[in-house]
Amino acid sequence: MFGITRAPDFDHPGLIWFNVATPLSLGDLRGRLVILDFWTFCCVNCLHTLPTLRRIEAAHPSEVVVIGVHSPKFAHECAPDALASAILHYDIRHPVIHDPHTVLWEEYCVRAWPSLVFISPDGMVIGQMAGEPNPDLLMRGIGAMLEQFWGEGHLSPAPLLDAPAAVTAAPGALRFPGKIKPCPNAHGGKLWAIADSGHHQIVLVDDAGMEVKRWGSGEAGFRDGGADASFNGPEGLACDHVALYVADTRNHAIRRIDRVTGEVSTLAGVGLRGDILPPGKRVAAGMALASPWDLEVRAGQLYFANAGSHQIGRIDLARGRLQVLAGTGEEGIVDGPGPQALLAQPSGLALAPQGDALYFTDAETSSVRRLSLTDAGRVTTLIGTGLFDYGDADGPCEQASLQHPMGLAALDGRLVVADSYNGALRVIDLAQGIVSTLSPAGTDPPGLAWSEPAGIAADGPDRLLLSDTNNHRIVEIRLDHGSSRTWMG
């Protein structure tokens, strides 16, 4: 909290608004409590704040107005089209101001993502809160503010006059797909599993990209069971002969789909955002997680990227025990023994073919890192240097740069990286320590650039399947032909 001061207006010319028909000014909002949410769509902590804001809006639809102020961290986030996709992907319904030059960020003296600024009904800044809010405490605080404003006669509640002018995604088989992973098939032929995040479903397809089965009701929810089971924004998955494992990201849970019965159960997570995972082996059932984003499974061990607490963990499936392998819970990029290392929003996983290492992308440091599974669990960094260091450079690993990479696949002594915010695929030659960019010569349809690819799967030395997230499709890339085409979507 800080001293009361007149709120700077946000009706600057040139700012782009979303989810309203026309830009708003503080004068338009007089008589209501205004909450400015300073956020950026790369930030998992910002995403954690959205359900709390929606809860406030639902409880006080006429007394409170939430306005998102998008203050980008990465160059890619400055593009209005990228923000429009994020608003759709995360189902943001309140007005959003795109402030790529952080004009409002500076005027409101904001220094961290996310930050909430509270403006009284008479246009005065009455408080600021940095970091993820406690949902229940914030709800009570908002209630107390409104009670005071009612008592003082300052509230003149009314809904916004503008009708939302939100953009909608085109219908299709997929909507903002996340990871794609191979699925063992005892009956012959190849199968692939896709996290269909925007539809809140998991899809199993054959090798021609034809749908075989789909799990999830299609509505966001947290329900175990059969046909009525539900997920909420799943981003990652892994598969073995007995089950599909789902990183049910917005439910902060890891789910299991039985491949024989189709029954969905919960391995870990309670549906609410958890804190930093504690050391030691714990019972997985009922352990609260924080935005698990990807999974890998081998020999009864399920590895997971707990993006929201900047940690990597493992579940022993036979014993139902969960253990942290890397990350203190503090955000950063520091190598060393796993429990002492600092990670930054791990979002993509790939097991080394030999099983001796787990590679992962740390999205917020634009890095690719390695967790040893044999050498005392040490973390080492292949590419990446800091929380605000990113780029688009090939060459030796120590000089190469990425921009918010999200997906990984291991391929014959190489790693293929879904370099999400560069809209590119990068290849790391592990033996030589060299990074190159993969650019197939031919594309179908022509001219459609990859947009925030979030997942990548390798099928032998010459074939890749790329989750082209914002284009709502899976792309097949043939390295032997130098071409790519829409495979599904």
Secondary structure as UniProt FT lines:
FT   STRAND          5..6
FT   TURN            13..14
FT   STRAND          16..18
FT   HELIX           26..29
FT   TURN            30..31
FT   STRAND          33..39
FT   TURN            41..42
FT   HELIX           44..59
FT   TURN            61..63
FT   STRAND          64..70
FT   HELIX           75..78
FT   HELIX           80..89
FT   TURN            90..91
FT   STRAND          96..98
FT   TURN            100..101
FT   HELIX           103..107
FT   TURN            108..109
FT   STRAND          115..119
FT   TURN            121..122
FT   STRAND          124..130
FT   HELIX           135..152
FT   STRAND          177..183
FT   TURN            186..187
FT   STRAND          191..196
FT   HELIX           197..199
FT   STRAND          201..206
FT   TURN            207..208
FT   STRAND          211..215
FT   TURN            227..228
FT   STRAND          236..239
FT   STRAND          243..248
FT   HELIX           249..251
FT   STRAND          253..258
FT   TURN            259..261
FT   STRAND          264..268
FT   STRAND          282..283
FT   TURN            285..286
FT   STRAND          292..298
FT   TURN            299..300
FT   STRAND          301..306
FT   HELIX           307..309
FT   STRAND          311..316
FT   TURN            317..320
FT   STRAND          321..326
FT   STRAND          336..337
FT   HELIX           338..340
FT   STRAND          342..343
FT   STRAND          346..351
FT   TURN            353..354
FT   STRAND          357..362
FT   HELIX           363..365
FT   STRAND          367..372
FT   TURN            376..377
FT   STRAND          378..383
FT   TURN            387..388
FT   STRAND          395..396
FT   TURN            397..399
FT   STRAND          407..411
FT   TURN            412..413
FT   STRAND          414..419
FT   HELIX           420..422
FT   STRAND          424..429
FT   TURN            430..433
FT   STRAND          434..438
FT   STRAND          442..444
FT   TURN            446..447
FT   STRAND          455..458
FT   STRAND          463..468
FT   HELIX           469..471
FT   STRAND          473..478
FT   TURN            479..482
FT   STRAND          483..488
//
